[in-house]
Amino acid sequence: MEQLFISKELSSKIAKLIYESNESYISSKVLVAPESIPIRVGIAGGMPNNSVTGDIVSGCLSAKQACYGICFAAKGFWGQGIDFGIRRKNILDIDLIKKDLDVLPKSQRYLRNGWNSDPSWDWDKANKLAEILMKNNILTIFISKVFIKPSKEVMLQLVSNRAEIRVSISAMDNNAQLKTRLEFIQEYRTWEELLYLL
């Protein structure tokens, strides 16, 4: 893994460039916090298509940390005068999700989560969503940069709920980020392999 690491100097330069590229998208210096909203599913829940759910959390990272000046979610927040660096946990209303699932096309057998934020900010709630979807015979696909690793207990529950976690890795990740993400991938795969052997 160490052969993938970059020098401290290069890491600092990348961080500076990320901030500069993101700063150009912030239209207002006075940004408001995002609101907590209900997590919904598919077109019936106001999503752009039937393959996604609303995010676990609204908001993600500040301009100094947001992804490489190309994060469409960050740009959208900033363009509306909302601070992408403030996170608000969204509301998991089981009855509302079931209502959305009732009208989801029967052919839609997977749902993606993590397209406007990152599920790793609240793995407990992400796991609850995966559990609901698994009980409805729907595969949960989380898209994550694993900013926070789940506890071992929650990781085992995610595996048991058959959640697929697609970890985003970039050549611009700093060494700590890269290490965390690669370790998570290895650990999650190990637990998946053990589960499938049972």
Secondary structure, DSSP 8 states (H G I E B T S, - for coil): -GGG---HHHHHHHHHHHHHHHHTT---SS-B-----B--BTGGGT-SSTTBB--SEE----TTTSSTTT-HHHHHHHHTTB-TTS-EE-B--HHHHHHHHHTS-TT--EEEE-SSS-GGGGHHHHHHHHHHHHHTT-EEEEEE--SS---HHHHHHHHHTT-EEEE---TT--HHHHHHHHHHHHHHHHHHHHHHH-
